[in-house]
């Protein structure tokens, strides 16, 4: 139909108000950072491996590769923030300055997720 205005693509609720999905980004970054402990724990909880095997795997991964997992979590966090800012055309210094408190909150959520999951897996270690 000629002259009809084109409809805008549907937006998610977080796109409508211009907010970053800080909870999703933060939790994902924290999960990737603690994957060395969560992976074996989840496998043990589903009965795929025994609790003792999960404990050995988690201790090995955490003892030898913890910093690699933490850096991967930070990398995923940075990538997701970059993607979210690019989608909103705010990937510039003024855009980052305007959202600095939300970005700091995202980092806080990631660190909190990491700490909470570390506490849970350390507590579950007693039962292995």
C-alpha positions in Angstrom: 0.0 0.0 0.0 1.5 3.3 -1.1 2.1 6.1 1.4 1.3 3.9 4.4 3.7 4.5 7.3 6.0 1.6 8.1 5.5 0.0 11.5 8.4 -0.1 13.9 9.6 -3.5 14.9 8.2 -4.7 18.2 10.4 -3.9 21.2 10.9 -5.7 24.4 9.8 -3.9 27.6 13.4 -3.0 28.5 13.9 -1.4 25.1 10.8 0.8 25.4 12.1 2.7 28.4 15.7 2.7 27.3 16.9 0.7 30.3 19.6 -1.9 30.3 18.6 -5.4 31.3 21.0 -5.2 34.3 19.6 -8.3 36.1 20.0 -10.6 33.1 23.5 -9.3 32.2 24.7 -9.3 35.8 23.4 -12.8 36.6 24.8 -14.2 33.4 28.3 -12.7 34.1 28.3 -14.1 37.6 27.2 -17.5 36.4 30.0 -17.7 33.9 32.5 -16.6 36.5 31.6 -19.4 38.9 31.0 -22.1 36.3 34.0 -24.0 37.5 32.0 -24.9 40.7 28.5 -24.8 39.4 29.1 -27.1 36.4 30.1 -30.1 38.5 27.5 -29.3 41.2 24.7 -29.3 38.6 26.0 -32.6 37.1 25.9 -34.2 40.6 22.5 -32.8 41.4 21.1 -34.4 38.2 22.8 -37.7 39.1 25.1 -37.7 36.1 28.2 -37.9 38.3 28.7 -38.7 41.9 29.1 -36.1 44.6 32.6 -37.2 45.3 33.5 -36.9 41.6 31.9 -33.4 41.5 33.9 -32.4 44.5 37.2 -33.5 42.9 36.3 -31.8 39.6 35.2 -28.6 41.3 38.3 -28.5 43.4 40.5 -29.1 40.4 38.8 -26.5 38.3 38.6 -23.9 41.0 42.2 -24.5 42.2 43.8 -24.5 38.7 41.5 -22.4 36.5 39.5 -20.1 38.8 41.0 -16.9 37.3 40.3 -18.1 33.8 36.6 -18.5 34.7 36.5 -15.2 36.5 38.1 -13.4 33.6 35.6 -15.2 31.2 32.8 -13.9 33.4 34.1 -10.3 33.2 34.4 -10.8 29.4 30.9 -12.0 29.0 29.7 -9.2 31.2 31.5 -6.6 29.1 30.3 -8.2 25.8 26.6 -8.2 27.0 26.8 -4.6 28.1 28.4 -3.6 24.8 25.7 -5.5 22.8 23.0 -3.8 24.9 24.5 -0.4 24.4 24.9 -0.9 20.7 21.3 -1.9 20.3 20.2 1.4 22.0 22.8 3.5 20.0 24.3 4.5 23.3 27.7 3.0 22.8 29.6 6.2 23.2 31.3 8.0 26.1 28.3 10.3 26.8 26.0 7.2 26.7 28.2 5.4 29.1 28.4 8.4 31.4 24.7 8.7 31.5 24.3 5.0 32.4 27.3 4.7 34.8 25.2 3.9 37.9 23.2 1.2 36.0 26.5 -0.2 34.8 27.9 -0.2 38.3 24.7 -1.9 39.5 25.2 -4.5 36.8 28.8 -5.2 38.0 27.4 -5.4 41.6 24.8 -7.9 40.6 27.5 -10.0 38.8 29.7 -10.0 41.9 26.7 -10.7 44.2 25.7 -13.7 42.0 29.2 -15.0 42.1 29.4 -14.7 45.9 26.0 -16.2 46.5 26.7 -19.2 44.2 30.2 -19.6 45.8 28.6 -19.8 49.2 26.0 -22.3 48.0 28.6 -24.6 46.4 30.8 -24.3 49.5 27.9 -25.3 51.7 27.0 -28.2 49.4 30.6 -29.4 49.6 29.9 -30.6 53.1 27.4 -33.2 51.8 29.7 -34.8 49.2 
